[in-house]
Amino acid sequence: MSAFCPDRFIPYGRPSIDEEDITAVVDVLKGDFLTTGPAVLEFEALLTDKTGAMYASVCNSGTAALHLAYLALGLDKGDQVIVPAVSFCATANAAAMCGADVIFADVDHQTGLVTENGLKEAAQKADPNRLKALSVVHLNGQLVNMEMASAFAKKHSLILVEDACHALGSSYDIYGQAYQVGQCAHSDLCCFSFHPVKNIAMGEGGAVTTNSNEFKSKTDQYRNHGLEMYPDQFVAMPGDAKDSGASWHREMHVLGYNYRAPDILCALASSQLKKLTKLKAERETLVGRYDRAFSAYPDLLRTLPKAYHQNPCWHLYPVFIDFDRLEINRETVIQKLKAARIGTQVHYWPIPSHPYWVEKSEDCSYPNADSYYKAELSLPLFSGLSFDEQDYVIRQLITVLRDGNHDA
Ligand SMILES: *Cc1c(COP(=O)(O)O)cnc(C)c1O
């Protein structure tokens, strides 16, 4: 066995920034627009090009993207929205920011993806007159069955939002026809995050894609203080503005936010997006290598079951460990790996378990979400992880699991 030892800490995720990315950012810094300039429009054009959606609104985080999507669909105080129990808390939080009530749906205990059963149970808890939207989360980069989700949304007259913060670059096919995530072929709005650990890095950033002209103008409006952008929509021009053509006049119709993304970061994001095919291929190769290596240890861990008819851009590499049966604590595993310079993380403690959400909902029993969470551990997965480093991660994890709680 080789005595490979990593020369630096291997985190569970790391952005992959090259000289081209740096040059793109520096070019913006030397120009006239640090924000609200051409780099924003260029990134939006590239996003529609890559996803196939008609429109994209770029904003300054995935959370802002979710909030903008919910605002655009008119989610309001007293409305209800279904959100899967396993996701990053922002999927639900953004609905609460609109004053809406969240009804959590249980997920598949092996994939963490929302199921038809989970959705049906959630719908039974909802008030049909208040239920307005459904959010689905493409966990780990693997996709929710969109044919099922869109049929469910249609049946209950819900606006369908995809939280694709993990899944930029993923695609699926239905009856031989391929669809990109973000294309919104089976949804109304799709949200992305470009946080540095996500599939492309922007620093902080996000986007909403849609094929609806109305949703696009609303997301644009809400991200910029609620200011109306089209002069033909002005309703309250003061006299002097009317008389003179009103080039300065701007009016606010709804309460909006400052969710604008700066050109500096959009330039980075465009440069990264141009490399998505390569970044995706690297992640896929690493996932294949992990899967093959771990298939030899079914007694120690399970890998993620892969859904058919899709081509994910893998965001996370989760493994599932029966810590009780192996008589080892998850924290012990995490600490031993950390001592070996390997970073891991747990994705996610179910949202309804968070104290804020416990207080807001009567029902906090999501058995499949709990069992997914109990076994999950995300291993390093990023473009630039070398095979030597990956083999080292595999060896260390197997050793730690074999040793159990004994000191190594
Ligand atoms: C990262 C993430 C978000 C939030 O994105 P930010 O850019 O960090 O605000 C929302 N949902 C999911 C599933 C995420 O992974």
The ligand as an ORCA input file, in Angstrom:
! r2SCAN-3c Opt
* xyz 0 1
  C     -26.949     26.094     -0.786
  C     -28.380     25.822     -0.793
  C     -29.339     26.836     -0.663
  C     -28.986     28.254     -0.355
  O     -28.060     28.808     -1.210
  P     -27.140     30.034     -0.696
  O     -26.475     30.490     -1.949
  O     -26.186     29.474      0.303
  O     -28.043     31.051     -0.118
  C     -30.669     26.489     -0.772
  N     -31.050     25.213     -0.969
  C     -30.164     24.211     -1.084
  C     -30.646     22.819     -1.333
  C     -28.800     24.478     -0.979
  O     -27.911     23.484     -1.047
*
